[in-house]
Amino acid sequence: MQIQSGLSLMDYLNDPAKSQEALDRAVQSQKQNLAKDLLEVDNSLDNASDKQMDETLKKMEEGQTTVSLQSLDNMISFHMKPVAEQLQDLAKRFDVNQSVEIKLQDGKWQVEGADAEDAEPGLKRLQQYLDADQGLQKRMDQLNRLSEFYEWGNTREYAAQLKEAKVSQEDVVAFLKTSRTHIMGLDSFSVSSAEVSINSRGEALKLLEAAQKSLGVKLTDS
């Protein structure tokens, strides 16, 4: 997933205020449209809302619109509920009781281990269902993109905080690059009959905590 912000890494590092403005800036009409989107999208997430979400994601990724981190977090929570319920129900139906990863591979969501010759029947059935339900795959893709965008936004904020804590520019840039590669490379869900989660969710904070430990710094609000 490519995120084009219109600003370079060094722009963000050299001007934290500009970084925050780029992330949070949204005219009132955009805010109203986002609120309208959330109100109109019901738990079924029909084809019309899928198209609407794709358009919103595309605009964010191309830097044509900005959404606050809080709004992104709310959107993820809102759209995650019906998808998690459906995946968890499928896991129960197919007796997938242990957590299994569903990864994005070549544009489709693939149940880990389902293509093995000795794969458990439940994993194969889960994969067959996913292959047949393109709507579910689409919603998983949207959630994955939203989560990655949100985590990358948090990462940029953390990078600015590290710079303010007098961490060297070289180390801050390394943190940004490593974090981006990690977050954008996850592209996976963990699914079982007990729980469903997006694997990129919360990764920015984990990466910050690891960076603080390796760099020997402590941010007071982390």
HUQUIDA-V92693 format. One record per backbone hydrogen bond with DSSP energy under -1.0 kcal/mol. NH is the residue of the N-H (numbers start at 1). CO is the residue of the C=O. E is the energy in kcal/mol with one decimal. If there is no record, write none. Layout:
nh=NH co=CO e=E
nh=NH co=CO e=E
This chain:
nh=4 co=61 e=-3.7
nh=12 co=8 e=-1.8
nh=13 co=9 e=-2.0
nh=14 co=10 e=-2.8
nh=15 co=11 e=-1.3
nh=19 co=15 e=-2.0
nh=20 co=16 e=-2.5
nh=21 co=17 e=-2.4
nh=22 co=18 e=-2.5
nh=23 co=19 e=-1.7
nh=24 co=20 e=-2.6
nh=25 co=21 e=-2.4
nh=31 co=27 e=-1.7
nh=32 co=28 e=-2.3
nh=33 co=29 e=-2.2
nh=34 co=30 e=-2.3
nh=35 co=31 e=-2.4
nh=36 co=32 e=-2.3
nh=37 co=33 e=-2.4
nh=38 co=34 e=-2.2
nh=39 co=35 e=-1.9
nh=40 co=36 e=-2.2
nh=41 co=37 e=-1.6
nh=45 co=42 e=-1.7
nh=50 co=46 e=-2.1
nh=51 co=47 e=-2.2
nh=52 co=48 e=-2.1
nh=53 co=49 e=-2.8
nh=54 co=50 e=-2.4
nh=55 co=51 e=-2.2
nh=56 co=52 e=-2.1
nh=57 co=53 e=-2.8
nh=58 co=54 e=-2.5
nh=59 co=55 e=-2.1
nh=60 co=56 e=-2.1
nh=61 co=57 e=-2.8
nh=62 co=58 e=-1.8
nh=63 co=60 e=-1.1
nh=64 co=59 e=-2.6
nh=65 co=59 e=-1.1
nh=72 co=68 e=-2.3
nh=73 co=69 e=-2.6
nh=74 co=70 e=-2.3
nh=75 co=71 e=-2.4
nh=76 co=72 e=-2.5
nh=77 co=73 e=-2.2
nh=78 co=74 e=-2.4
nh=79 co=75 e=-2.6
nh=80 co=76 e=-2.1
nh=81 co=77 e=-1.2
nh=84 co=80 e=-3.2
nh=85 co=81 e=-2.2
nh=86 co=82 e=-2.0
nh=87 co=83 e=-2.7
nh=88 co=84 e=-2.7
nh=89 co=85 e=-2.1
nh=90 co=86 e=-2.2
nh=91 co=87 e=-2.5
nh=92 co=88 e=-2.2
nh=93 co=89 e=-2.5
nh=94 co=90 e=-2.4
nh=95 co=92 e=-1.1
nh=96 co=91 e=-3.2
nh=97 co=95 e=-1.3
nh=100 co=191 e=-2.5
nh=102 co=189 e=-2.6
nh=103 co=110 e=-2.5
nh=104 co=187 e=-2.5
nh=105 co=108 e=-3.2
nh=108 co=105 e=-1.6
nh=110 co=103 e=-3.5
nh=112 co=101 e=-3.0
nh=114 co=111 e=-2.0
nh=116 co=113 e=-1.2
nh=119 co=116 e=-1.7
nh=124 co=120 e=-1.8
nh=125 co=121 e=-2.5
nh=126 co=122 e=-2.1
nh=127 co=123 e=-2.2
nh=128 co=124 e=-2.4
nh=129 co=125 e=-2.1
nh=130 co=126 e=-2.3
nh=131 co=127 e=-2.7
nh=132 co=128 e=-1.5
nh=133 co=129 e=-1.8
nh=134 co=132 e=-1.0
nh=137 co=133 e=-1.7
nh=138 co=134 e=-2.3
nh=139 co=135 e=-2.1
nh=140 co=136 e=-2.3
nh=141 co=137 e=-2.2
nh=142 co=138 e=-2.3
nh=143 co=139 e=-2.3
nh=144 co=140 e=-2.4
nh=145 co=141 e=-2.2
nh=146 co=142 e=-2.6
nh=147 co=143 e=-2.7
nh=148 co=144 e=-2.3
nh=149 co=145 e=-2.4
nh=150 co=146 e=-2.5
nh=151 co=147 e=-2.7
nh=152 co=148 e=-2.4
nh=153 co=149 e=-2.0
nh=154 co=150 e=-2.1
nh=155 co=151 e=-2.2
nh=156 co=152 e=-2.0
nh=157 co=153 e=-1.7
nh=158 co=154 e=-2.6
nh=159 co=155 e=-2.4
nh=160 co=156 e=-1.9
nh=161 co=157 e=-1.9
nh=162 co=158 e=-2.4
nh=163 co=159 e=-2.2
nh=164 co=160 e=-2.1
nh=165 co=161 e=-1.4
nh=166 co=163 e=-1.7
nh=167 co=162 e=-2.1
nh=172 co=168 e=-2.3
nh=173 co=169 e=-2.6
nh=174 co=170 e=-2.1
nh=175 co=171 e=-2.1
nh=176 co=172 e=-2.3
nh=177 co=173 e=-2.7
nh=178 co=174 e=-2.7
nh=179 co=175 e=-2.4
nh=180 co=176 e=-2.5
nh=181 co=177 e=-2.2
nh=182 co=178 e=-2.2
nh=183 co=179 e=-3.0
nh=184 co=180 e=-2.6
nh=186 co=183 e=-1.1
nh=189 co=102 e=-2.1
nh=190 co=197 e=-2.5
nh=191 co=100 e=-2.9
nh=192 co=195 e=-1.8
nh=193 co=96 e=-1.2
nh=197 co=190 e=-2.2
nh=199 co=188 e=-2.4
nh=201 co=198 e=-1.3
nh=203 co=200 e=-2.0
nh=206 co=202 e=-1.4
nh=207 co=203 e=-2.6
nh=208 co=204 e=-2.1
nh=209 co=205 e=-2.6
nh=210 co=206 e=-2.0
nh=211 co=207 e=-2.2
nh=212 co=208 e=-2.9
nh=213 co=209 e=-1.7
nh=214 co=210 e=-2.3
nh=215 co=211 e=-2.6
nh=216 co=212 e=-1.2
nh=217 co=212 e=-1.9
nh=222 co=219 e=-1.5
